Amino acid sequence: MTSRKKKIPVARRVSSWLAERKEQLQEFGAYVEEMRREREKKLAHEMPLLEDTKASSEKEIRAKVDISVSSVVKASIAVALVAIGLYMLFLLTNIIALVLISFFLAAILNPFVDFLEKYRIPRGAGVLISYILILLAIAVFIILLVPMLRTQGDKLVQSISSYLLVVAREGITTLPIPFLPDSVESQAVATINQLRTNFNLDLLFEQFRAWLIENQTVIGGSLETAATNFFGFLNVVANGLGNVIVVLLLTFFAVADKQGIKSFVLRLLPVKHRHYFDGKLSEIQVKIGSWIRGQLLLGLAVGLATFLGFLILSLFGMHFEEMGILSVLAGVTEVIPVVGPIIAAVFAVLVAANYGIIQVLAVLIMFIAIQQLENNILVPVIMRHAVGLSSLVIIVCMLIGAQFFGFLGLILAVPVSTIISLFVHDFMNNHNGG
């Protein structure tokens, strides 16, 4: 009896444990089934999203391809338009040059016309008064200076031609060297003879002398032609009377109706940019006008200083017949930045070489002194309101201007590059500020 009572509870416990495991398995199966259903529902919900994502990705790829093709087409059109624009500028170089000359001439006349306007003189009448004064100044220049300059230029050309002819006929060893003292001249001739012996230069010199004799007429004629062309510049200007009339008319309307032209230009621009360009046009006009008037004053001051320097040298027994033309040349070349004074100095030194080594040194020292006077006194005083560009930028701009517009581009390169630099400066400031 005792053993049977002990076995019954064990069987019940096993049966109870099995029942519990069965319930757990059923619950686990129900949980798995529930998870499966939830997964199916989630997949059913996400499938349209995946399809939409796939479709949008395909659209983005197609859009990128379309954008790339569109960018290439737009870039090609832009390059073509730029090329066409440059070609049109090349074809219209003469017209552009006339417009630029008129613009700069208007910048010169505007302050004087504004001054006359304060006394109730109409702007049109002020422009006509300016033209009359300019014509009077040109007439005085032609009547008083041109004959003297032509005479001195002819003497200079004849001197150079005679020098070359003597070299051709007699040889350099028997020719007096005008820019050396007698004591130094004998040593120079001896040195030349020694070099001729050591390097057998007789054959080369004979060939050179034969060439000079054969072409002496051509050389002399070329020099005289060059002088005639140089001093006949006014005749060339007279032949271009049509261009002069166009420039005068454009300048007249630009000065007489300054606000009207400015308003017309501003109306061509978008409204949001008009205020900026209104101020910028005024700034350009002030700076360019200051630069041009400063250059004219510098040219006048340098020309007078050069003439005064030659007068001082004449007090010490160094008289130059060409001092008039050299002074005018120094003043005229002043309008060419950087290289203008160098051209005038080199030409003056070459002329002084016909007088003697002392004269060469004196002229060289004189031009150095004038250059120091210009850089340290004249430029700070006269050009204080003018724009400033580095020498490298000026030279590069001059080369570009000369390539497209010749000598006129050489002169207009600095003011045009100044206008461009104003816009570039504003662009860089806005870009850095943004």
KALINTA-V957435 format. One record per backbone hydrogen bond with DSSP energy under -0.5 kcal/mol. CO is the residue of the C=O (numbers start at 1). NH is the residue of the N-H. E is the energy in kcal/mol with one decimal. If there is no record, write none. Layout:
CO;NH;E / CO;NH;E
This chain:
1;5;-1.8 / 2;6;-1.2 / 3;7;-1.4 / 4;8;-1.4 / 5;9;-0.7 / 6;10;-0.7 / 7;11;-1.6 / 8;12;-1.8 / 9;13;-2.3 / 10;14;-2.2 / 11;15;-2.5 / 12;16;-3.0 / 13;17;-2.6 / 14;18;-2.6 / 15;19;-2.2 / 16;20;-2.3 / 17;21;-2.5 / 18;22;-2.2 / 19;23;-2.3 / 20;24;-2.4 / 21;25;-2.7 / 22;26;-2.5 / 23;27;-2.7 / 24;28;-2.8 / 25;29;-2.7 / 26;30;-2.5 / 27;31;-2.4 / 28;32;-2.7 / 29;33;-2.5 / 30;34;-2.4 / 31;35;-2.6 / 32;36;-2.4 / 33;37;-2.3 / 34;38;-2.5 / 35;39;-2.4 / 36;40;-2.3 / 37;41;-2.6 / 38;42;-2.6 / 39;43;-2.7 / 40;44;-2.7 / 41;45;-1.8 / 42;46;-2.6 / 43;47;-2.0 / 44;48;-0.5 / 45;49;-0.6 / 46;50;-2.5 / 47;51;-2.3 / 48;52;-2.8 / 49;53;-2.9 / 50;54;-2.6 / 51;55;-2.5 / 52;56;-2.9 / 53;57;-2.5 / 54;58;-2.2 / 55;59;-2.2 / 56;60;-2.7 / 57;61;-2.4 / 58;62;-2.3 / 59;63;-2.9 / 60;64;-2.8 / 61;65;-2.3 / 62;66;-2.7 / 63;67;-3.3 / 64;68;-2.8 / 65;69;-2.4 / 66;70;-2.8 / 67;71;-2.9 / 68;72;-2.2 / 69;73;-2.4 / 70;74;-2.8 / 71;75;-2.9 / 72;76;-2.5 / 73;77;-2.4 / 74;78;-2.6 / 75;79;-2.6 / 76;80;-2.4 / 77;81;-2.6 / 78;82;-2.5 / 79;83;-2.6 / 80;84;-2.6 / 81;85;-2.7 / 82;86;-2.7 / 83;87;-2.3 / 84;88;-2.6 / 85;89;-2.4 / 86;90;-2.2 / 87;91;-2.1 / 88;92;-1.9 / 90;93;-1.0 / 92;96;-3.0 / 93;97;-2.6 / 94;98;-2.1 / 95;99;-2.4 / 96;100;-2.7 / 97;101;-2.5 / 98;102;-2.3 / 99;103;-2.5 / 100;104;-2.6 / 101;105;-2.6 / 102;106;-2.4 / 103;107;-1.9 / 104;108;-1.5 / 105;109;-2.1 / 106;110;-2.3 / 107;111;-0.5 / 108;112;-0.5 / 109;113;-2.6 / 110;114;-3.0 / 111;115;-2.1 / 112;116;-2.2 / 113;117;-2.1 / 114;118;-1.2 / 115;119;-0.5 / 116;119;-1.2 / 116;121;-1.6 / 117;120;-1.8 / 120;122;-0.6 / 122;126;-2.4 / 123;127;-2.2 / 124;128;-2.0 / 125;129;-2.4 / 126;130;-2.1 / 127;131;-2.5 / 128;132;-2.3 / 129;133;-2.3 / 130;134;-2.3 / 131;135;-2.7 / 132;136;-2.3 / 133;137;-2.2 / 134;138;-2.4 / 135;139;-2.5 / 136;140;-2.5 / 137;141;-2.2 / 138;142;-2.6 / 139;143;-2.7 / 140;144;-2.5 / 141;145;-2.0 / 141;146;-1.5 / 142;147;-0.6 / 145;149;-2.9 / 146;150;-2.8 / 147;151;-2.3 / 148;152;-2.4 / 149;153;-2.5 / 150;154;-2.5 / 151;155;-2.1 / 152;156;-2.2 / 153;157;-2.3 / 154;158;-2.5 / 155;159;-2.3 / 156;160;-2.1 / 157;161;-2.5 / 158;162;-2.6 / 159;163;-2.1 / 160;164;-2.1 / 161;165;-2.1 / 162;166;-2.3 / 163;167;-2.0 / 164;168;-2.1 / 165;169;-2.0 / 166;170;-2.7 / 166;171;-0.7 / 167;171;-1.3 / 172;175;-0.7 / 176;178;-0.8 / 177;180;-1.7 / 181;185;-2.5 / 182;186;-1.8 / 183;187;-0.9 / 184;188;-2.3 / 185;189;-2.5 / 186;190;-2.2 / 187;191;-2.3 / 188;192;-2.2 / 189;193;-2.4 / 190;194;-2.2 / 191;195;-2.4 / 192;196;-2.2 / 193;197;-2.0 / 194;198;-2.7 / 195;199;-2.4 / 196;200;-0.6 / 196;201;-1.4 / 201;205;-2.7 / 202;206;-2.6 / 203;207;-2.1 / 204;208;-2.3 / 205;209;-3.1 / 206;210;-2.6 / 207;211;-2.1 / 208;212;-2.2 / 209;213;-2.7 / 210;214;-2.4 / 211;215;-2.0 / 212;216;-0.6 / 213;216;-0.6 / 215;219;-3.0 / 216;220;-2.8 / 217;221;-2.6 / 218;222;-2.5 / 219;223;-2.5 / 220;224;-2.5 / 221;225;-2.6 / 222;226;-2.7 / 223;227;-2.4 / 224;228;-2.7 / 225;229;-2.9 / 226;230;-2.5 / 227;231;-2.8 / 228;232;-1.1 / 230;233;-1.1 / 232;236;-1.6 / 233;237;-2.2 / 234;238;-2.3 / 235;239;-2.2 / 236;240;-1.3 / 238;241;-1.1 / 240;244;-1.9 / 241;245;-2.5 / 242;246;-2.2 / 243;247;-2.5 / 244;248;-2.6 / 245;249;-2.5 / 246;250;-2.7 / 247;251;-2.6 / 248;252;-2.4 / 249;253;-2.4 / 250;254;-2.2 / 251;255;-2.3 / 252;256;-3.1 / 253;257;-1.9 / 255;258;-1.0 / 257;261;-2.4 / 258;262;-2.1 / 259;263;-2.7 / 260;264;-2.1 / 261;265;-2.4 / 262;266;-2.3 / 263;267;-2.1 / 264;268;-0.8 / 265;268;-0.7 / 266;269;-1.5 / 270;273;-1.2 / 270;274;-0.6 / 271;274;-1.0 / 271;275;-0.6 / 273;277;-2.2 / 274;278;-2.3 / 275;279;-1.9 / 276;280;-2.3 / 277;281;-2.6 / 278;282;-1.5 / 279;283;-2.2 / 280;284;-2.7 / 281;285;-2.4 / 282;286;-2.2 / 283;287;-2.5 / 284;288;-2.8 / 285;289;-2.1 / 286;290;-2.3 / 287;291;-2.5 / 288;292;-2.7 / 289;293;-2.5 / 290;294;-2.3 / 291;295;-2.5 / 292;296;-2.3 / 293;297;-2.3 / 294;298;-2.6 / 295;299;-2.6 / 296;300;-2.3 / 297;301;-2.8 / 298;302;-3.1 / 299;303;-2.4 / 300;304;-2.4 / 301;305;-2.5 / 302;306;-2.6 / 303;307;-2.3 / 304;308;-2.6 / 305;309;-2.2 / 306;310;-2.2 / 307;311;-2.0 / 308;312;-2.2 / 309;313;-2.2 / 310;314;-2.1 / 311;315;-1.0 / 312;315;-0.5 / 312;316;-0.6 / 313;316;-1.2 / 313;318;-2.1 / 314;317;-1.5 / 317;319;-0.8 / 319;321;-0.5 / 320;323;-1.3 / 322;326;-2.4 / 323;327;-1.9 / 324;328;-2.2 / 325;329;-2.4 / 326;330;-2.1 / 327;331;-2.0 / 328;332;-2.8 / 329;333;-2.6 / 332;335;-1.6 / 333;336;-1.6 / 335;337;-0.8 / 336;340;-1.6 / 337;339;-3.0 / 338;342;-0.5 / 339;343;-2.3 / 340;344;-2.1 / 341;345;-2.3 / 342;346;-2.6 / 343;347;-2.3 / 344;348;-2.2 / 345;349;-2.4 / 346;350;-2.2 / 347;351;-2.0 / 348;352;-2.5 / 349;353;-1.4 / 351;354;-1.6 / 352;355;-1.9 / 352;356;-1.5 / 356;360;-1.9 / 357;361;-2.3 / 358;362;-2.5 / 359;363;-2.8 / 360;364;-2.4 / 361;365;-2.6 / 362;366;-2.3 / 363;367;-2.4 / 364;368;-2.1 / 365;369;-2.4 / 366;370;-2.3 / 367;371;-2.3 / 368;372;-2.2 / 369;373;-2.4 / 370;374;-2.5 / 371;375;-2.7 / 372;376;-2.3 / 373;377;-1.8 / 373;378;-2.0 / 374;379;-3.3 / 377;381;-1.7 / 378;382;-3.3 / 378;383;-0.5 / 379;383;-2.2 / 381;384;-0.5 / 383;386;-0.7 / 390;394;-2.3 / 391;395;-2.5 / 392;396;-2.4 / 393;397;-2.6 / 394;398;-2.4 / 395;399;-2.2 / 396;400;-2.3 / 397;401;-2.8 / 398;402;-2.6 / 399;403;-1.8 / 400;404;-1.7 / 401;405;-3.1 / 402;406;-1.4 / 405;408;-0.9 / 405;409;-0.5 / 406;410;-1.6 / 407;411;-1.4 / 408;412;-2.5 / 409;413;-1.1 / 412;416;-2.0 / 413;417;-2.5 / 414;418;-1.9 / 415;419;-1.9 / 416;420;-2.1 / 417;421;-2.4 / 418;422;-1.6 / 419;423;-1.3 / 420;424;-2.4 / 421;425;-2.5 / 422;426;-1.8 / 423;427;-2.5 / 424;428;-2.5 / 425;429;-2.1 / 426;430;-2.5 / 427;431;-2.5 / 428;432;-2.6 / 429;433;-2.3 / 430;434;-2.0
